Amino acid sequence: MKKLIYLFVAVVFATQAFAQNFDAIKKSKERMEKLFSLEVPKPCGLSKVDDLTNESEKIVQSLKTNSLLLYKYYYSVAGKTELGEDYTEGIIPTPAELTTLSQAIKEEPAAIKKVSSLLPEATKEMKTIKNPMKLKAVNKSLKYSQEVITLATEEHTAQFELIIELVGKVTK
């Protein structure tokens, strides 16, 4: 009887941990939808501003790749999606696959930092513009990059927490 109670408690705690992280995945998907709904500005002709936009777009693509793979691995380990549906499409990731994914996630802050460091230079370059029509395009690029930085920082933190949990579950 005691073993049955311990088993029940263990199942409840495991279910709760997955439920909490399914909420994290749901929020992650919402962030990713915001990122993908952002319109990538067209080149404006200013090198630093265009570099900033290009680097921001690279971050979005990296986050997309890493997040989709992370969801797939998480669902495989949990056996369910965040909606409670059975997930049978994937196989449990190997420690090597998780290591590769964690390395990719580990590289994200450097890319975010690079974009953040380009922002002041791009803003300085923007001040040289006198044409209000061109200024509008430059401003759009700067706002896009700022939004990417904000959402990417939040998403990276969520990815980091999920990959740590996955590594713990797979290497048990």
Backbone as CSV, one residue per row, in Angstrom:
resi,resn,N_x,N_y,N_z,CA_x,CA_y,CA_z,C_x,C_y,C_z
1,MET,0.825,-1.192,0.000,0.000,0.000,0.000,0.869,1.256,0.000
2,LYS,1.946,1.224,0.776,2.840,2.358,0.856,3.465,2.645,-0.515
3,LYS,3.865,1.582,-1.206,4.471,1.745,-2.527,3.482,2.345,-3.513
4,LEU,2.245,1.949,-3.390,1.211,2.476,-4.274,1.015,3.976,-4.039
5,ILE,1.052,4.389,-2.792,0.918,5.814,-2.463,2.110,6.591,-3.011
6,TYR,3.328,6.048,-2.840,4.520,6.712,-3.369,4.454,6.824,-4.887
7,LEU,4.001,5.789,-5.528,3.864,5.811,-6.982,2.864,6.878,-7.405
8,PHE,1.744,6.946,-6.710,0.727,7.948,-7.017,1.290,9.361,-6.853
9,VAL,2.006,9.612,-5.763,2.595,10.931,-5.506,3.611,11.266,-6.601
10,ALA,4.423,10.292,-6.986,5.417,10.527,-8.037,4.750,10.883,-9.358
11,VAL,3.686,10.191,-9.699,2.959,10.477,-10.944,2.352,11.878,-10.897
12,VAL,1.784,12.249,-9.760,1.191,13.578,-9.621,2.254,14.656,-9.808
13,PHE,3.418,14.488,-9.156,4.476,15.482,-9.296,5.005,15.544,-10.720
14,ALA,5.183,14.428,-11.357,5.666,14.407,-12.742,4.668,15.098,-13.662
15,THR,3.396,14.839,-13.446,2.355,15.462,-14.269,2.353,16.970,-14.061
16,GLN,2.510,17.396,-12.821,2.531,18.828,-12.524,3.712,19.501,-13.213
17,ALA,4.895,18.870,-13.178,6.073,19.465,-13.809,5.842,19.635,-15.300
18,PHE,5.297,18.606,-15.946,5.022,18.719,-17.368,3.944,19.764,-17.631
19,ALA,2.927,19.829,-16.787,1.849,20.802,-16.985,2.395,22.228,-16.924
20,GLN,3.285,22.493,-15.972,3.860,23.826,-15.859,4.674,24.171,-17.103
21,ASN,5.408,23.197,-17.605,6.238,23.485,-18.758,5.452,23.485,-20.056
22,PHE,4.309,22.839,-20.071,3.440,22.989,-21.231,2.940,24.424,-21.291
23,ASP,2.733,25.049,-20.146,2.374,26.468,-20.113,3.518,27.309,-20.671
24,ALA,4.751,26.931,-20.328,5.917,27.644,-20.845,5.998,27.492,-22.361
25,ILE,5.673,26.303,-22.868,5.685,26.085,-24.313,4.589,26.913,-24.972
26,LYS,3.440,26.980,-24.342,2.342,27.785,-24.894,2.762,29.253,-24.989
27,LYS,3.395,29.767,-23.943,3.864,31.161,-23.965,4.961,31.341,-25.015
28,SER,5.811,30.327,-25.137,6.863,30.366,-26.140,6.265,30.456,-27.542
29,LYS,5.249,29.653,-27.786,4.599,29.689,-29.097,3.975,31.054,-29.362
30,GLU,3.423,31.673,-28.330,2.849,33.016,-28.488,3.935,34.028,-28.846
31,ARG,5.098,33.920,-28.185,6.221,34.814,-28.505,6.686,34.598,-29.939
32,MET,6.769,33.322,-30.328,7.224,33.014,-31.678,6.227,33.547,-32.711
33,GLU,4.942,33.461,-32.416,3.942,34.020,-33.330,4.127,35.531,-33.470
34,LYS,4.433,36.201,-32.360,4.685,37.644,-32.423,5.912,37.923,-33.293
35,LEU,6.953,37.114,-33.092,8.169,37.311,-33.888,7.888,37.132,-35.377
36,PHE,7.125,36.100,-35.715,6.847,35.833,-37.122,5.861,36.822,-37.720
37,SER,5.074,37.459,-36.876,4.125,38.439,-37.399,4.796,39.785,-37.663
38,LEU,5.998,39.964,-37.126,6.717,41.210,-37.390,7.118,41.247,-38.863
39,GLU,6.849,42.352,-39.484,7.215,42.502,-40.893,8.680,42.905,-40.975
40,VAL,9.453,42.114,-41.717,10.869,42.416,-41.887,10.978,43.628,-42.810
41,PRO,11.600,44.686,-42.306,11.710,45.897,-43.126,12.612,45.680,-44.345
42,LYS,12.316,46.414,-45.385,13.148,46.376,-46.593,14.430,47.162,-46.320
43,PRO,15.491,46.832,-47.034,16.736,47.600,-46.861,16.496,49.092,-47.092
44,CYS,17.114,49.892,-46.241,16.889,51.339,-46.335,18.079,52.074,-46.948
45,GLY,19.167,51.355,-47.198,20.315,51.995,-47.828,21.390,52.446,-46.853
46,LEU,21.132,52.375,-45.575,22.149,52.707,-44.572,22.773,51.393,-44.097
47,SER,24.064,51.283,-44.236,24.731,49.997,-43.987,24.536,49.483,-42.559
48,LYS,24.678,50.321,-41.589,24.564,49.858,-40.198,23.123,49.468,-39.852
49,VAL,22.176,50.205,-40.366,20.765,49.894,-40.131,20.397,48.589,-40.843
50,ASP,20.862,48.434,-42.071,20.589,47.205,-42.810,21.267,45.995,-42.153
51,ASP,22.485,46.196,-41.646,23.163,45.112,-40.915,22.367,44.715,-39.675
52,LEU,21.866,45.706,-38.976,21.060,45.470,-37.787,19.821,44.641,-38.133
53,THR,19.147,45.004,-39.201,17.949,44.273,-39.630,18.306,42.840,-40.029
54,ASN,19.379,42.673,-40.769,19.799,41.327,-41.201,20.158,40.438,-40.015
55,GLU,20.885,40.982,-39.069,21.265,40.198,-37.879,20.032,39.866,-37.034
56,SER,19.080,40.783,-36.979,17.840,40.520,-36.247,17.071,39.371,-36.897
57,GLU,17.036,39.365,-38.214,16.339,38.293,-38.933,17.031,36.944,-38.707
58,LYS,18.350,36.945,-38.604,19.081,35.699,-38.308,18.679,35.155,-36.942
59,ILE,18.495,36.043,-35.981,18.063,35.624,-34.645,16.683,34.980,-34.719
60,VAL,15.781,35.592,-35.452,14.422,35.045,-35.582,14.477,33.643,-36.174
61,GLN,15.278,33.443,-37.206,15.377,32.123,-37.834,16.010,31.096,-36.894
62,SER,17.008,31.509,-36.143,17.637,30.607,-35.173,16.654,30.198,-34.084
63,LEU,15.909,31.174,-33.580,14.907,30.881,-32.554,13.847,29.923,-33.085
64,LYS,13.450,30.134,-34.325,12.435,29.269,-34.929,12.936,27.827,-34.986
65,THR,14.122,27.644,-35.497,14.699,26.304,-35.625,14.835,25.638,-34.267
66,ASN,15.403,26.353,-33.316,15.638,25.782,-31.993,14.336,25.495,-31.249
67,SER,13.388,26.406,-31.338,12.119,26.222,-30.629,11.338,25.030,-31.176
68,LEU,11.251,24.919,-32.485,10.505,23.802,-33.075,11.111,22.455,-32.684
69,LEU,12.425,22.376,-32.687,13.092,21.140,-32.288,12.897,20.873,-30.797
70,LEU,12.946,21.921,-29.999,12.741,21.786,-28.561,11.324,21.295,-28.259
71,TYR,10.324,21.848,-28.934,8.945,21.382,-28.733,8.846,19.898,-29.083
72,LYS,9.400,19.525,-30.222,9.338,18.133,-30.683,9.965,17.197,-29.642
73,TYR,11.127,17.552,-29.150,11.797,16.717,-28.145,10.973,16.658,-26.862
74,TYR,10.455,17.802,-26.454,9.695,17.851,-25.210,8.440,16.992,-25.306
75,TYR,7.732,17.113,-26.415,6.534,16.297,-26.620,6.887,14.813,-26.649
76,SER,8.015,14.467,-27.261,8.426,13.063,-27.333,8.675,12.494,-25.944
77,VAL,9.342,13.259,-25.110,9.643,12.797,-23.752,8.368,12.719,-22.922
78,ALA,7.502,13.724,-23.051,6.258,13.760,-22.279,5.222,12.781,-22.823
79,GLY,5.288,12.505,-24.128,4.292,11.637,-24.747,2.984,12.347,-25.047
80,LYS,2.949,13.647,-24.793,1.740,14.445,-25.025,2.132,15.839,-25.506
81,THR,1.163,16.513,-26.125,1.358,17.912,-26.503,0.822,18.786,-25.383
82,GLU,0.961,20.095,-25.524,0.449,20.994,-24.477,-1.072,20.984,-24.424
83,LEU,-1.700,20.453,-25.459,-3.166,20.346,-25.465,-3.641,19.031,-24.847
84,GLY,-2.705,18.195,-24.403,-3.060,16.929,-23.774,-3.255,15.790,-24.757
85,GLU,-2.992,16.056,-26.031,-3.133,15.013,-27.041,-1.899,14.110,-27.028
86,ASP,-2.100,12.842,-27.353,-0.971,11.920,-27.432,-0.030,12.371,-28.542
87,TYR,1.267,12.243,-28.279,2.271,12.616,-29.268,3.102,11.375,-29.566
88,THR,2.966,10.859,-30.759,3.670,9.632,-31.129,4.580,9.832,-32.329
89,GLU,4.726,11.070,-32.789,5.504,11.340,-33.997,7.011,11.234,-33.786
90,GLY,7.465,11.589,-32.625,8.902,11.650,-32.413,9.419,10.487,-31.597
91,ILE,10.727,10.399,-31.580,11.376,9.423,-30.711,12.115,10.210,-29.635
92,ILE,12.374,9.553,-28.532,13.071,10.218,-27.423,14.448,10.672,-27.924
93,PRO,14.787,11.937,-27.712,16.083,12.424,-28.188,17.235,11.787,-27.421
94,THR,18.328,11.611,-28.103,19.521,11.071,-27.463,20.246,12.201,-26.734
95,PRO,21.104,11.864,-25.794,21.895,12.920,-25.144,22.714,13.736,-26.157
96,ALA,23.184,13.089,-27.217,23.955,13.815,-28.233,23.084,14.843,-28.957
97,GLU,21.843,14.479,-29.267,20.928,15.415,-29.919,20.613,16.588,-29.003
98,LEU,20.418,16.297,-27.723,20.151,17.378,-26.768,21.376,18.274,-26.592
99,THR,22.558,17.676,-26.642,23.790,18.461,-26.536,23.910,19.415,-27.720
100,THR,23.610,18.919,-28.911,23.660,19.759,-30.112,22.671,20.909,-30.007
101,LEU,21.459,20.598,-29.581,20.444,21.643,-29.426,20.838,22.636,-28.337
102,SER,21.368,22.141,-27.233,21.748,23.058,-26.154,22.897,23.970,-26.590
103,GLN,23.794,23.473,-27.448,24.871,24.322,-27.976,24.285,25.436,-28.843
104,ALA,23.288,25.088,-29.662,22.649,26.101,-30.507,21.941,27.151,-29.646
105,ILE,21.282,26.697,-28.598,20.602,27.622,-27.678,21.632,28.482,-26.943
106,LYS,22.759,27.877,-26.615,23.822,28.592,-25.896,24.407,29.735,-26.738
107,GLU,24.349,29.606,-28.059,24.897,30.635,-28.949,23.969,31.833,-29.135
108,GLU,22.711,31.691,-28.775,21.738,32.772,-28.991,22.092,34.077,-28.270
109,PRO,22.529,34.033,-26.993,22.831,35.311,-26.329,23.910,36.131,-27.032
110,ALA,24.888,35.459,-27.641,25.931,36.197,-28.361,25.328,36.935,-29.561
111,ALA,24.400,36.293,-30.247,23.735,36.939,-31.388,22.875,38.108,-30.915
112,ILE,22.175,37.913,-29.798,21.340,38.990,-29.246,22.222,40.165,-28.810
113,LYS,23.344,39.844,-28.193,24.274,40.890,-27.752,24.836,41.648,-28.957
114,LYS,25.131,40.907,-30.027,25.661,41.544,-31.236,24.641,42.538,-31.799
115,VAL,23.388,42.119,-31.872,22.341,43.013,-32.379,22.184,44.212,-31.455
116,SER,22.235,43.963,-30.156,22.121,45.065,-29.187,23.254,46.064,-29.357
117,SER,24.454,45.569,-29.669,25.596,46.474,-29.843,25.517,47.241,-31.166
118,LEU,24.808,46.685,-32.157,24.646,47.387,-33.427,23.608,48.508,-33.332
119,LEU,22.721,48.405,-32.366,21.631,49.369,-32.229,22.111,50.815,-32.049
120,PRO,23.062,51.097,-31.153,23.518,52.493,-31.016,24.179,53.034,-32.288
121,GLU,24.933,52.165,-32.963,25.583,52.599,-34.207,24.536,52.931,-35.272
122,ALA,23.517,52.104,-35.357,22.452,52.340,-36.331,21.680,53.613,-35.988
123,THR,21.451,53.838,-34.711,20.749,55.057,-34.278,21.579,56.289,-34.628
124,LYS,22.878,56.184,-34.425,23.774,57.295,-34.756,23.741,57.562,-36.265
125,GLU,23.746,56.488,-37.050,23.695,56.633,-38.508,22.355,57.240,-38.943
126,MET,21.305,56.897,-38.223,19.974,57.410,-38.537,19.931,58.939,-38.427
127,LYS,20.684,59.490,-37.496,20.676,60.939,-37.278,21.250,61.720,-38.450
128,THR,21.929,61.037,-39.363,22.489,61.720,-40.528,21.451,61.910,-41.640
129,ILE,20.283,61.299,-41.501,19.243,61.346,-42.531,18.453,62.648,-42.408
130,LYS,18.258,63.298,-43.538,17.479,64.544,-43.564,16.120,64.335,-44.235
131,ASN,16.030,63.354,-45.116,14.804,63.080,-45.861,13.798,62.359,-44.953
132,PRO,12.633,62.978,-44.681,11.650,62.368,-43.782,11.107,61.019,-44.282
133,MET,11.019,60.849,-45.597,10.535,59.576,-46.141,11.529,58.449,-45.867
134,LYS,12.794,58.747,-45.999,13.822,57.744,-45.730,13.914,57.494,-44.226
135,LEU,13.687,58.519,-43.448,13.726,58.401,-41.998,12.652,57.435,-41.494
136,LYS,11.507,57.431,-42.159,10.423,56.533,-41.786,10.854,55.064,-41.952
137,ALA,11.530,54.762,-43.048,12.004,53.396,-43.300,13.083,52.995,-42.288
138,VAL,13.954,53.911,-41.966,15.017,53.639,-40.995,14.409,53.393,-39.620
139,ASN,13.455,54.223,-39.248,12.784,54.078,-37.957,12.077,52.726,-37.858
140,LYS,11.464,52.290,-38.948,10.787,50.995,-38.984,11.796,49.857,-38.730
141,SER,12.965,49.962,-39.316,14.013,48.957,-39.116,14.476,48.914,-37.664
142,LEU,14.646,50.084,-37.083,15.091,50.142,-35.687,14.042,49.548,-34.744
143,LYS,12.784,49.868,-34.971,11.708,49.328,-34.126,11.619,47.818,-34.265
144,TYR,11.772,47.330,-35.482,11.757,45.885,-35.726,12.849,45.203,-34.897
145,SER,14.049,45.724,-34.972,15.173,45.117,-34.258,14.994,45.184,-32.745
146,GLN,14.463,46.281,-32.254,14.215,46.394,-30.818,13.199,45.355,-30.363
147,GLU,12.155,45.151,-31.140,11.137,44.150,-30.800,11.735,42.747,-30.836
148,VAL,12.572,42.483,-31.821,13.233,41.174,-31.916,14.106,40.941,-30.684
149,ILE,14.856,41.930,-30.290,15.731,41.792,-29.115,14.904,41.455,-27.872
150,THR,13.821,42.172,-27.668,12.976,41.943,-26.497,12.401,40.525,-26.493
151,LEU,11.786,40.129,-27.594,11.165,38.808,-27.664,12.211,37.690,-27.648
152,ALA,13.339,37.913,-28.301,14.398,36.890,-28.341,14.990,36.648,-26.956
153,THR,15.142,37.693,-26.179,15.667,37.543,-24.825,14.721,36.700,-23.978
154,GLU,13.438,36.979,-24.054,12.446,36.195,-23.310,12.431,34.740,-23.789
155,GLU,12.465,34.556,-25.093,12.396,33.207,-25.665,13.632,32.402,-25.302
156,HIS,14.781,33.038,-25.328,16.011,32.322,-24.973,15.932,31.792,-23.546
157,THR,15.452,32.601,-22.635,15.325,32.170,-21.237,14.412,30.956,-21.133
158,ALA,13.300,30.972,-21.835,12.367,29.842,-21.810,13.009,28.593,-22.412
159,GLN,13.714,28.760,-23.528,14.387,27.617,-24.155,15.422,27.012,-23.214
160,PHE,16.152,27.863,-22.563,17.210,27.416,-21.659,16.624,26.567,-20.529
161,GLU,15.525,27.027,-19.948,14.890,26.269,-18.861,14.365,24.921,-19.347
162,LEU,13.768,24.895,-20.528,13.224,23.643,-21.060,14.325,22.650,-21.425
163,ILE,15.415,23.131,-21.992,16.483,22.202,-22.386,17.141,21.607,-21.154
164,ILE,17.264,22.377,-20.087,17.839,21.836,-18.851,16.937,20.722,-18.308
165,GLU,15.632,20.960,-18.322,14.710,19.929,-17.840,14.771,18.687,-18.727
166,LEU,14.815,18.872,-20.024,14.867,17.739,-20.940,16.125,16.901,-20.727
167,VAL,17.246,17.564,-20.588,18.500,16.846,-20.355,18.384,16.027,-19.077
168,GLY,17.788,16.608,-18.050,17.596,15.880,-16.795,16.706,14.664,-16.955
169,LYS,15.659,14.779,-17.739,14.722,13.660,-17.922,15.309,12.561,-18.812
170,VAL,16.044,12.942,-19.829,16.574,11.946,-20.765,17.788,11.224,-20.190
171,THR,18.567,11.902,-19.373,19.788,11.269,-18.852,19.587,10.574,-17.531
172,LYS,18.337,10.492,-17.033,18.079,9.783,-15.774,18.401,8.317,-15.907
